[in-house]
Amino acid sequence: MSDIELSRAGRVQIIRFNRPEKKNAITRAMYQVMADAINGAGTDEDIGAVLLLGQPEVFTSGNDLKDFMAVATGAEHGEEVGHYLLAIATSRKPLVAAVDGLAVGVGCTTLLHCDLVYASPRAWLQTPFVDLGLVPEAASSLLGPRLLGYQRAFELLVLGERWTAEQALQAGLVNAIVEPQDLEAQALQMANRLAEKPPEALALSRGLLRGDRNDAVERLAQEGELFKQRLKSDEARNAFMAFMQKKSG
């Protein structure tokens, strides 16, 4: 069974996190599968939208910490993460997400790139970047203030405050709160509505609303360089070790 499950529903490409035993923590291999699926959807005329799903009560807990530690020690490189972040930042097809349960780190910042986001009442969002000695990623330092306003973005991305679905709705990060049993059906319905619209008009309209993506791509690179530097810092190493010890204890 794959940790990322790919399927189609009509003209919608579905990408589902499928590693519930690890709270859908994302490995480098999973990042690459998702990047390839999103990029592939962009050139496939039979696909009109992409839908991101998790499992009951868990969207994703973010990066797999073992992968993080491997990069931090210099044993591995993390290009796959960058491939995924670039894919969501430049996706040619609309992105829709359904969030049930936790959306941590990149699971949260991914939502800033989505065109529509639906959440269950038990969804919650958090980005522990600074607590781990890191910096925000996924161009969230640019897109967060734009969408949420500076103070709210600072609260989410720097303070690391845990947001409920209602807080995310009020901040404008979520379109609607839907009961868990109806969440995926609602998100799929909206993704299908997008997929059935005239594709050229949809792409042009989406481009007008989203604006020039070069600034987001540039911010991705800037954040990525800082992120790599921070991963190798004593501050981050100490924070990771403390987190792992607390988790194992």
C-alpha positions in Angstrom: 0.0 0.0 0.0 1.4 3.4 -1.0 1.9 6.2 1.5 0.4 8.5 -1.2 -2.8 7.2 -2.8 -3.6 8.5 -6.3 -7.0 8.2 -7.8 -9.4 9.9 -10.2 -13.0 10.9 -9.7 -14.3 12.3 -13.0 -11.9 15.0 -14.0 -10.5 15.4 -10.5 -7.1 14.1 -9.6 -7.2 13.0 -6.0 -4.0 12.9 -3.9 -4.5 11.3 -0.5 -2.1 11.0 2.4 -2.1 7.4 3.3 0.3 6.9 6.2 -2.2 7.1 9.2 0.0 5.0 11.5 2.6 7.9 11.3 -0.1 10.6 11.3 0.6 11.0 7.6 4.1 12.4 8.2 5.5 13.2 4.8 8.7 11.5 3.6 10.9 12.6 0.7 9.4 9.8 -1.4 5.9 11.0 -0.6 6.8 14.6 -1.6 8.1 13.4 -5.0 5.0 11.4 -5.7 2.8 14.4 -4.9 5.0 16.8 -7.0 4.8 14.5 -10.0 1.0 14.1 -9.6 0.4 17.9 -9.5 2.8 18.6 -12.3 1.2 15.8 -14.4 -2.2 17.1 -13.8 -1.1 20.5 -15.1 -0.5 19.0 -18.6 -3.3 16.5 -18.7 -6.4 17.9 -20.5 -8.6 15.3 -18.9 -7.9 16.7 -15.4 -9.6 19.9 -14.3 -8.7 20.1 -10.6 -6.6 18.5 -7.9 -8.0 17.4 -4.5 -5.8 16.9 -1.5 -7.2 14.5 1.2 -6.0 12.9 4.4 -7.4 10.3 6.7 -10.1 10.6 9.4 -8.9 13.0 12.1 -5.5 13.5 10.4 -4.7 15.5 7.3 -0.9 15.5 7.9 1.5 16.1 10.8 4.0 17.6 8.4 7.6 16.5 7.6 8.8 13.1 8.7 11.3 14.0 11.5 13.7 11.2 10.6 14.1 12.8 7.1 14.6 16.1 8.8 17.3 14.7 11.0 19.1 13.0 8.0 19.2 16.4 6.3 20.3 18.1 9.5 23.3 15.7 9.9 24.3 16.1 6.2 23.5 12.4 5.5 20.8 13.2 3.0 19.5 16.0 0.7 15.9 17.2 0.6 15.3 18.2 -3.0 12.0 16.3 -3.1 10.5 18.8 -0.6 11.4 21.7 -3.0 9.9 19.8 -5.9 6.6 19.6 -4.1 6.6 23.2 -2.9 7.4 24.5 -6.4 4.6 22.2 -7.8 1.9 23.7 -5.5 3.2 27.2 -6.0 2.9 26.9 -9.8 0.1 24.5 -10.2 -1.7 25.0 -13.5 -4.9 23.4 -12.1 -7.0 24.5 -9.1 -6.1 23.0 -5.8 -8.8 22.0 -3.3 -8.2 20.6 0.1 -10.3 18.8 2.7 -8.8 19.0 6.2 -10.0 16.7 9.0 -8.0 16.7 12.2 -4.4 18.0 12.4 -2.7 20.0 9.7 0.8 20.7 11.0 3.8 22.5 9.4 3.7 22.0 5.6 0.2 20.5 6.1 -0.9 24.0 7.1 1.2 26.1 4.7 0.1 24.0 1.8 -3.4 25.4 2.3 -2.1 28.9 1.4 -1.7 27.6 -2.1 -5.1 26.1 -2.4 -8.0 27.8 -4.2 -10.6 26.2 -1.9 -10.2 24.7 1.5 -12.9 22.9 3.5 -12.4 21.7 7.1 -14.2 19.6 9.7 -15.0 21.0 13.2 -12.2 18.8 14.6 -9.6 20.2 12.2 -6.7 22.2 13.8 -3.7 24.0 12.3 -0.3 24.7 13.7 3.2 25.6 12.4 6.0 24.8 14.9 8.8 26.2 12.7 10.3 28.7 15.2 10.0 26.3 18.1 12.1 23.8 16.1 14.7 26.4 15.4 13.5 26.8 11.8 11.8 29.4 9.6 8.5 29.4 7.7 8.4 27.6 4.3 6.2 27.1 1.3 6.3 30.9 0.6 4.1 31.2 3.7 6.1 34.2 4.8 4.8 36.0 1.7 1.4 34.5 1.2 0.5 34.4 4.9 0.5 38.2 5.5 -1.3 38.7 2.1 -4.1 36.4 3.0 -4.4 36.7 6.7 -2.9 40.1 7.5 0.4 40.5 9.3 -0.7 40.0 12.9 -2.6 36.8 12.2 0.1 35.5 10.0 2.7 36.2 12.7 0.5 34.4 15.2 0.2 31.3 13.0 3.7 31.2 11.5 6.0 32.6 14.2 4.2 32.4 17.5 3.1 28.9 16.5 -0.4 29.3 17.9 -2.7 26.4 17.4 -5.8 27.4 15.4 -9.2 25.7 15.4 -11.2 25.3 12.3 -13.3 28.2 13.4 -10.3 30.5 13.7 -9.0 29.4 10.3 -12.5 30.2 8.9 -12.5 33.7 10.5 -9.0 34.3 9.2 -10.0 33.5 5.6 -7.8 30.4 5.3 -10.9 28.0 5.2 -13.9 28.5 3.0 -16.4 26.5 5.1 -16.6 24.1 8.0 -18.3 20.8 7.1 -19.2 17.8 9.3 -16.6 15.0 9.1 -19.0 12.6 7.4 -19.7 15.1 4.6 -16.3 16.7 4.3 -14.8 14.8 1.4 -18.0 14.7 -0.6 -18.3 18.5 -0.3 -14.7 19.1 -1.3 -15.1 16.7 -4.2 -18.3 18.3 -5.3 -16.5 21.7 -5.4 -13.5 20.3 -7.2 -15.8 18.8 -9.8 -17.6 22.1 -10.3 -14.2 23.7 -11.0 -13.2 20.9 -13.3 -16.3 21.3 -15.4 -15.9 25.0 -16.0 -14.4 26.2 -19.4 -10.7 25.5 -18.8 -9.2 28.5 -20.6 -11.5 30.9 -18.8 -10.9 29.2 -15.5 -7.1 29.4 -16.0 -7.2 33.0 -17.0 -9.5 34.0 -14.1 -7.4 32.0 -11.6 -4.3 33.7 -12.9 -5.8 37.2 -12.5 -6.8 36.5 -8.9 -3.5 34.8 -7.9 -1.3 37.3 -9.7 2.4 36.9 -10.7 3.8 33.7 -9.1 7.4 34.7 -9.6 7.4 36.4 -6.3 6.2 33.3 -4.6 8.8 31.2 -6.4 11.5 33.6 -5.3 10.3 33.5 -1.7 10.4 29.7 -1.9 14.0 29.8 -2.8 14.8 32.4 -0.1 13.0 30.5 2.6 14.5 27.2 1.3 18.1 28.5 1.7 17.4 29.7 5.2 15.6 26.5 6.1 18.6 24.4 5.0 21.0 26.6 7.0 18.7 26.4 10.1 18.5 22.6 9.8 22.2 22.4 10.4 22.2 24.9 13.2 22.9 24.0 16.8 19.5 25.6 17.7 17.6 23.3 15.4 19.6 20.2 16.4 18.9 20.9 20.1 15.2 21.5 19.4 14.9 18.3 17.4 16.7 16.2 20.0 14.5 17.7 22.8 11.4 17.0 20.8 12.4 13.4 20.0 13.3 12.7 23.7 9.9 14.1 24.8 8.1 12.0 22.2 9.9 8.8 23.2 9.4 9.6 26.9 
